Amino acid sequence: MSGRPVRLRPSARGWTFAAVALVVLVGAPLTGQRDVLRVGVLLVVLLVVAGWSAVRSAATLDLVSRSKSELVEAGVTSTVRLTVLGRARAGVRLVLEDQVPLALGRTARLPVPRLKEGQTLDLEHRVRAEVRGSYPLGPVTLVARDVFGLVTASRTLGGSVTLDVLPRVHPLADLVLGDLGGARGSSAGASAAASLDDVSLREYRVGDDLRRVHWRSTARRGAVMVRSDEHPGRPDVVLLLDTRAAAHEGRGAGSSLEWAVSLVASAAVHLHRRGHRVRLLHDGAFDPPRELDDSSAVRGLLRSLARLRPGGPEGLARSVAALGRADSTLLVAVLAGVDEEDVAPLLSARPLGVPALAVLERTAAWAQPGQDDGPGLRRAHLVLARAGWRTALAGPGDPVSEVWARLTRTGARGTPAGAPSDAPSGAPSGATRAARPAPLPDEEVRP
């Protein structure tokens, strides 16, 4: 068995027995009552035997393993399994206690039945978190109580482990690139949808094979355009998340930051399952690195979202600077508390011929339900829409799936997507009626 120390502590009943024994042992000789003295001695012996049996039992069990789900989604119950090895004797009550933070529930107390020497026992308990985050589980403590309840012996069997609770992931409608792309800007005669050829094009660089020049697009755009190596239907995706603490409102699971994190997580899982390479960008840094394989990358991205904390006031500016302008990269930005000055640097970050999507949170509504959008948000919305971005506004009552569906609807280029209430005053006219979103998958999307 493990050499971890055993801690012995009398219970309230044990302290009472000890006090009575002390009074009897001191008072009986003074009064000459030998029979009463024997009672005091008996109480002391009982305490010693109880302590010895509890300590002995606490030293006969060890924790063999503790298993938990690798990825747990917020709002989903997860099972933690404990396996112990050793011997549990009769006459002593043994309980395994696994320390659980309040966010996951209550400390688990699991009774241990009688075990033979060398026998293993599997015990389990369940945890559930409503908010994403990293939570400690443990340590596991074995508590032994004698049959009279006089003393308690405890021994730590294992240290703490971390449980990463991922953001809630929602089913999303399919993203059809041909319905969303296009050249920057808009005109009266612009097509409402970009062709697959446009999605796979980029500007010529010195050293490119001239056989890859796309002459029709070169003539139309006035710049030499070549076909890129990426598959036109599967561009890389960058999910830009605005984590500035000052830009978000609300607390806990109902905050604007948690809503944004849930949208990004849902988009990451959805796009990854459809063959896109997905990366997260926040506070000026990409996560995970590009060199990871796709499955490892999306797992790392979800863990990063689970552990994400609000950032500083310059987080969005640093992210835009780190973004640069990546060819054939689909950009999805989730922004909060922005105005036209915040979004202006994003306009040059959108690659030619590749879709760019933006969700702008109505943080004023998170701060005070029913409050109207400020002029800064309306202007930011209009600036992005006129630059060819597909945009949607989101409030605290909007489901993630519905907001994403607004981005997938077809419409005139440069026109904000979404319900009529989403369109800012002064938005360009001529928008076509939005198509219904693609049907959601039958099964719920899980990481």
KAGI-V920877 format. One record per helix or strand of 2 or more residues. SS is the DSSP state (H for helix, E for strand). FROM is the first residue (numbers start at 0). TO is the last residue. If there is no record, write none. Layout:
BEGIN
SS,FROM,TO  SS,FROM,TO
END
This chain:
BEGIN
E,6,9  H,11,30  H,33,57  E,60,66  E,71,72  E,77,87  E,91,99  H,101,103  E,107,111  E,114,126  E,132,145  E,150,157  E,160,165  H,176,178  H,195,198  E,200,202  H,209,211  H,214,220  E,224,226  E,235,240  H,244,246  H,251,253  H,255,272  E,277,281  E,284,286  H,293,306  H,314,322  E,328,335  H,339,346  E,355,360  H,362,366  H,374,385  E,389,393  H,399,407  H,419,421
END
